């Protein structure tokens, strides 16, 4: 790739995101595709792929009702 100088710093963070995404799939018992070949991953610019992650706090209620005594 002609833009390799800009791309190289992006590869490790992208790989970290992919590992995090795969771990999340495993923990939620969802389908987990096989790893791509490194050459394919680079040539298809897979580091640009975006993932959606479950929010760690998504299971926490957004609001809590509190009973306040007026004594």
Secondary structure, DSSP 8 states (H G I E B T S, - for coil): -TTHHHHHHHHHHHHHHHHHHHHHHHHTT--------HHHHHHTTGGG-------TTTTS-S---------
